[in-house]
């Protein structure tokens, strides 16, 4: 068991992460699918061949467990997720424009390598054609331990690992009060944010009938590490609540001082962490929580599907507007009284009804339009102009894709989510 002296180290981790208001940054992680003919899954061997091509240029390799799993250059890190999803993680910047510049610079290199290998790259929330049996895990110890663990959990756990793709945005907090308000606000606004960028139209080659497949996956996975941490809805929620939840969580696996990975069975983090504070182990345990909002040295907003450029920059701009904008107190006033029960019902209703769902008698569509209208008035709000236009028509990326599929067929729909030099206006 941890005494208060040791526990204070974990609280201090968050205290030390606080930023001055003027020093706050925003970071982005943008996941993609590299697909072959007929939009089929591409294996690790094929994807890593693209990374090797980048390394022959100006990128540096990244190895984990002796396996090539990524590369980095000029503030951008490429990593491969369990099912060979292709992620671009961009180091935090002051503006969306700076993130966009780095994203486009990296994608120019990536697209050249992808094209040389006869593949294409797409932005969707879920693999369009492949079944789980078509996809095999990258041979990384962490992934195999997680796969085994999640096999005993929710019905979509393996779908999450192998076949989903997301956008994740990181924002800073200035103190514990700011941490509390931001965490609670993003959790409560999560269903609206998810629906605005909902983008998983196909499941194993067939159109999905419901909405928010990502949300459905996480609602049926593992309560101790999905959704939100225990205590989120308390008025005095703070660092201690987050620490308590993490220490009481089963981390699935642990990494020792020699970098060796081992399965942790059903032991809690507080039973496995060493008596003396170990930053690397603590950050590993933090990473094993997959909450809609995850706390590290920043808050990571994790409930959005992958969408094609420039909509991924719109996602970034929306999170920045909510977290750092002048409209934040308005959002807080609107949603701060949402209860845990209301949040659960809202998610379930949106999964079934999409924009036709309601929250406290108000249309979810109208609330989504209201959120975007406020966000467009913030600095860099122009990135949300396209979102404002499609919401005016009662649309989101999911509904747009389904319309194209029904009117023009699969090829046209996939063309609309393909990332090309022309679309990115590069090269």
C-alpha positions in Angstrom: 0.0 0.0 0.0 1.1 3.6 -0.6 1.6 6.0 2.2 0.7 9.7 1.8 4.3 10.6 1.2 4.5 8.4 -1.8 1.0 9.3 -2.9 2.0 12.9 -2.9 4.5 12.1 -5.7 1.6 11.1 -7.9 -0.3 14.2 -7.1 2.8 16.2 -7.7 3.0 14.8 -11.2 -0.1 16.7 -12.1 0.8 19.8 -10.1 4.1 19.9 -12.0 2.3 19.7 -15.3 0.5 23.0 -14.8 1.2 25.6 -17.4 1.0 29.4 -17.3 -2.0 30.5 -19.3 0.1 32.2 -21.9 2.2 29.0 -22.3 -0.6 26.6 -23.2 -0.1 24.6 -26.3 -2.2 22.2 -28.4 -1.1 18.8 -29.8 -2.6 16.4 -32.3 -2.5 12.7 -33.1 -4.1 11.8 -36.4 -4.6 8.1 -37.3 -5.1 6.8 -40.8 -5.5 3.5 -42.7 -3.1 2.5 -45.4 -5.1 0.2 -47.7 -4.5 -1.9 -50.8 -6.6 -3.0 -53.7 -10.4 -3.1 -53.0 -9.7 -1.2 -49.8 -8.3 -4.2 -48.0 -6.2 -4.2 -44.9 -2.5 -3.8 -45.3 -0.1 -5.9 -43.2 2.6 -4.7 -40.9 5.3 -5.9 -43.3 3.8 -3.7 -46.0 3.2 -0.6 -43.9 6.7 -0.8 -42.3 8.1 -1.0 -45.8 6.7 2.5 -46.2 8.4 3.6 -43.0 11.7 2.2 -44.2 11.2 4.3 -47.4 10.9 7.4 -45.2 14.0 6.4 -43.2 15.9 6.3 -46.4 15.0 10.0 -46.7 15.2 12.4 -43.7 13.3 10.4 -41.1 14.9 8.7 -38.0 13.7 5.1 -37.1 11.9 4.3 -33.8 12.2 0.7 -32.4 10.1 -0.9 -29.6 11.0 -4.4 -28.4 13.5 -4.5 -31.2 10.7 -4.0 -33.8 10.5 -1.1 -36.2 7.3 0.7 -35.2 7.7 4.2 -36.4 9.9 7.1 -37.4 10.3 10.8 -36.5 11.3 14.0 -38.2 10.9 17.8 -37.6 8.5 17.5 -34.6 6.3 14.7 -36.1 6.3 11.1 -34.9 4.8 8.2 -37.0 3.7 5.2 -34.9 1.9 2.0 -35.8 -1.1 1.0 -33.8 -2.0 -2.7 -33.0 -3.7 -3.4 -36.4 -1.1 -1.4 -38.3 -3.1 1.8 -38.2 -0.8 4.7 -39.3 -0.6 7.5 -36.8 1.0 11.0 -37.1 1.6 12.5 -33.7 2.6 16.2 -33.8 4.5 17.8 -31.0 2.4 20.5 -29.3 2.3 24.0 -30.9 0.8 27.4 -30.1 -1.7 27.3 -33.0 -3.7 25.0 -35.2 -2.0 26.6 -38.2 1.4 25.4 -36.9 0.1 21.9 -36.4 -1.4 22.0 -39.9 1.9 23.1 -41.4 3.8 20.2 -39.8 1.0 17.7 -40.7 1.1 18.7 -44.4 4.9 18.6 -44.4 4.9 15.1 -43.0 2.1 14.0 -45.3 4.0 15.1 -48.4 6.7 12.6 -47.4 4.2 9.9 -46.5 2.2 10.2 -49.6 5.2 9.9 -51.8 6.3 6.7 -50.0 2.7 5.3 -50.0 2.4 5.9 -53.7 5.8 4.3 -54.5 4.5 1.1 -52.7 1.3 1.1 -54.7 -0.9 1.8 -51.7 -3.4 4.6 -50.7 -4.1 6.3 -47.4 -7.5 7.0 -46.0 -9.2 8.7 -43.0 -12.1 6.8 -41.5 -13.1 5.8 -38.0 -13.1 2.1 -38.8 -11.7 -0.3 -41.3 -14.1 -0.3 -44.3 -13.9 -3.9 -45.6 -11.7 -6.1 -43.4 -13.1 -8.5 -40.8 -11.2 -9.1 -37.5 -9.9 -12.4 -38.9 -8.3 -10.5 -41.8 -6.2 -8.4 -39.5 -3.4 -9.7 -37.3 -1.6 -7.9 -34.5 1.8 -6.3 -34.8 4.2 -8.6 -32.9 4.7 -6.3 -29.9 4.5 -7.7 -26.4 2.2 -4.8 -25.2 -0.3 -5.5 -27.9 -0.4 -9.2 -27.3 -0.9 -8.8 -23.6 -3.7 -6.3 -24.2 -5.3 -8.5 -26.8 -5.4 -11.4 -24.4 -6.8 -9.3 -21.6 -9.5 -7.6 -23.8 -10.6 -10.9 -25.2 -12.3 -11.5 -21.8 -14.0 -8.1 -21.8 -16.5 -6.3 -24.0 -17.7 -7.7 -27.3 -16.0 -4.9 -29.4 -12.6 -4.9 -27.5 -10.7 -6.5 -30.4 -12.4 -4.3 -32.9 -11.1 -1.3 -31.0 -7.5 -2.6 -31.1 -7.4 -3.9 -34.6 -9.7 -1.9 -36.7 -10.5 1.6 -35.3 -8.8 4.9 -36.0 -9.2 8.2 -34.1 -8.1 11.8 -33.7 -6.8 12.7 -30.3 -6.1 16.3 -29.2 -4.0 17.4 -26.2 -4.6 20.5 -24.2 -2.9 22.0 -21.2 -4.3 23.0 -17.8 -3.2 25.9 -15.6 -4.1 24.6 -12.1 -6.3 22.0 -10.4 -9.5 24.1 -10.8 -8.8 24.4 -14.5 -8.1 20.7 -14.7 -11.4 19.9 -13.0 -13.4 22.3 -15.2 -11.8 21.1 -18.4 -12.1 17.4 -17.6 -15.7 17.6 -16.6 -16.6 19.9 -19.6 -15.0 17.7 -22.2 -16.6 14.6 -20.7 -20.0 16.2 -20.8 -19.6 17.7 -24.3 -18.1 14.4 -25.6 -21.3 13.0 -27.2 -21.9 16.2 -29.2 -18.2 16.4 -30.2 -18.3 12.7 -31.3 -21.4 13.1 -33.3 -20.2 16.3 -35.1 -17.3 14.2 -36.4 -18.9 10.8 -36.5 -17.2 8.8 -39.3 -17.5 5.0 -39.2 -19.9 4.3 -42.1 -18.9 0.8 -42.9 -18.5 -2.4 -40.9 -17.0 -5.3 -42.9 -18.2 -3.9 -46.2 -21.7 -3.0 -45.1 -23.2 0.3 -44.2 -23.9 0.8 -40.5 -27.4 1.8 -39.5 -26.6 3.4 -36.1 -24.3 6.3 -35.0 -21.2 6.7 -32.8 -19.7 3.3 -33.3 -16.6 4.5 -31.4 -18.8 5.3 -28.4 -20.6 2.0 -28.7 -17.2 0.2 -28.6 -16.0 2.0 -25.5 -19.3 1.7 -23.7 -19.0 -2.1 -24.1 -15.3 -2.6 -23.3 -13.9 -2.2 -19.7 -15.5 0.2 -17.3 -12.4 0.7 -15.2 -10.4 2.1 -18.1 -13.1 3.6 -20.5 -15.6 6.4 -20.4 -14.4 8.5 -17.4 -12.7 8.0 -14.1 -14.7 7.5 -10.9 -15.5 10.8 -9.2 -15.6 12.8 -12.4 -19.0 14.3 -11.5 -18.1 15.4 -8.0 -18.1 19.2 -7.3 -14.5 18.9 -5.9 -13.2 16.5 -8.5 -9.4 16.9 -8.9 -6.0 15.3 -9.0 -6.6 13.0 -6.0 -9.6 11.4 -7.7 -7.7 10.7 -10.8 -4.8 9.3 -8.9 -7.1 7.1 -6.8 -8.7 5.7 -9.9 -5.4 4.9 -11.6 -3.9 3.3 -8.5 -7.1 1.1 -8.1 -7.0 0.1 -11.8 -5.6 -3.1 -13.2 -2.9 -2.0 -15.6 -3.0 -5.2 -17.7 0.8 -5.2 -18.0 3.9 -3.7 -16.5 7.3 -2.7 -17.8 10.3 -3.2 -15.5 13.5 -1.2 -15.3 15.1 -3.3 -18.0 12.2 -2.6 -20.4 10.8 -6.1 -20.1 7.0 -6.4 -20.4 5.0 -8.8 -18.3 1.3 -9.5 -17.7 0.0 -8.1 -14.4 -2.9 -10.5 -14.0 -5.7 -9.0 -11.8 -3.3 -7.0 -9.6 -4.0 -3.3 -9.0 -1.5 -0.6 -10.0 -0.9 0.3 -6.3 0.3 -3.3 -5.8 2.7 -3.2 -8.7 4.3 0.3 -8.6 7.5 0.5 -6.6 7.7 2.2 -3.3 9.9 5.0 -4.7 8.3 7.1 -7.4 9.2 5.9 -10.9 8.2 8.3 -13.6 8.4 5.9 -16.5 6.3 3.3 -14.7 3.7 5.8 -13.6 3.3 7.2 -17.1 3.0 3.6 -18.4 0.1 3.0 -15.9 -1.5 6.3 -16.9 -1.3 5.2 -20.6 -3.3 2.0 -19.8 -6.4 4.1 -19.1 -8.3 4.7 -22.3 -10.9 7.3 -21.0 -12.7 9.7 -23.3 -10.4 12.3 -21.6 -7.1 11.0 -20.3 -4.8 12.9 -18.0 -1.0 12.9 -18.4 1.1 16.0 -18.4 -1.9 17.4 -20.4 -5.5 16.4 -21.0 -6.0 14.2 -24.1 -9.4 14.4 -25.8 -10.0 10.9 -27.2 -13.6 10.5 -28.4 -13.4 11.5 -32.1 -13.2 9.4 -35.2 -10.5 9.9 -37.8 -11.6 12.3 -40.5 -9.8 13.5 -43.7 -8.0 16.7 -44.0 -9.0 19.5 -43.5 -11.7 18.2 -41.1 -9.0 16.9 -38.8 -7.8 20.5 -38.3 -11.4 21.5 -37.7 -11.5 18.9 -34.9 -8.3 20.5 -33.5 -9.8 24.0 -33.7 -13.0 22.9 -31.9 -11.1 21.4 -29.0 -8.9 24.5 -28.8 -12.0 26.8 -28.9 -13.7 24.9 -26.0 -10.5 24.6 -23.9 -8.9 28.0 -24.5 -11.6 30.2 -26.0 -13.6 33.1 -24.6 -16.8 31.0 -25.0 -15.7 28.4 -22.5 -17.7 29.9 -19.6 -20.8 29.7 -21.8 -20.2 26.0 -22.5 -19.6 25.4 -18.8 -22.8 27.2 -17.9 -24.8 25.1 -20.4 -23.4 21.7 -19.5 -22.0 21.8 -16.0 -25.2 20.4 -14.4 -25.4 17.4 -16.7 -25.5 14.3 -14.4 -23.8 11.0 -15.0 -27.2 9.4 -15.7 -28.0 12.0 -18.3 -24.6 11.5 -20.0 -25.2 7.8 -20.3 -28.7 8.3 -21.7 -27.5 10.9 -24.1 -24.9 8.6 -25.5 -27.4 5.8 -25.9 -30.0 8.0 -27.5 -27.5 9.5 -30.0 -26.3 6.0 -30.9 -29.9 5.1 -31.9 -31.2 8.5 -33.3 -28.2 10.6 -34.2 -29.1 14.2 -34.6 -32.7 13.4 -33.8 -31.9 12.7 -30.2 -32.6 15.3 -27.5 -30.9 16.7 -24.4 -33.2 18.2 -21.8 -35.8 18.9 -24.5 -33.4 20.5 -27.0 -32.5 19.0 -30.3 -29.0 17.5 -30.4 -28.7 19.0 -34.0 -29.5 22.5 -32.8 -27.1 22.1 -29.9 -24.4 20.9 -32.2 -25.0 24.0 -34.4 -24.9 26.2 -31.4 -21.6 24.8 -30.3 -20.0 25.3 -33.7 -21.4 28.8 -34.0 -19.7 29.8 -30.8 -16.5 28.0 -31.7 -16.3 29.7 -35.2 -16.1 33.1 -33.4 -12.9 32.1 -31.6 -9.3 32.5 -32.8 -8.8 30.1 -35.7 -12.5 29.5 -35.8 -12.4 29.6 -39.6 -11.2 26.0 -39.6 -14.8 25.1 -38.6 -16.4 26.8 -41.7 -16.9 23.4 -43.4 -18.4 21.9 -40.3 -20.8 24.8 -40.0 -21.9 24.3 -43.6 -22.6 20.5 -43.2 -24.4 21.0 -39.9 -26.7 23.6 -41.5 -27.8 20.7 -43.8 -28.2 18.3 -40.9 -25.1 16.4 -41.9 -21.9 15.0 -40.5 -19.1 13.0 -42.1 -20.9 9.7 -41.4 -24.1 10.9 -43.1 -22.3 12.5 -46.0 -20.4 9.2 -46.6 -23.6 7.1 -46.5 -25.3 9.5 -49.0 -22.4 9.2 -51.4 -22.3 5.4 -51.0 -26.0 5.1 -51.7 -26.0 7.5 -54.6 -22.7 6.8 -56.3 -21.3 3.6 -54.8 -18.4 2.4 -52.7 -15.6 3.8 -54.9 -16.9 7.3 -54.8 -17.3 7.2 -51.1 -13.8 5.9 -50.6 -12.5 8.6 -53.0 -14.1 11.2 -50.7 -12.0 10.0 -47.7 -8.8 9.3 -49.6 -5.8 11.6 -48.8 -4.0 12.8 -51.9 -1.5 15.5 -52.7 -4.3 17.3 -54.6 -6.6 17.2 -51.6 -3.8 18.4 -49.3 -2.6 21.0 -51.9 1.0 19.8 -51.6 3.7 18.6 -53.9 
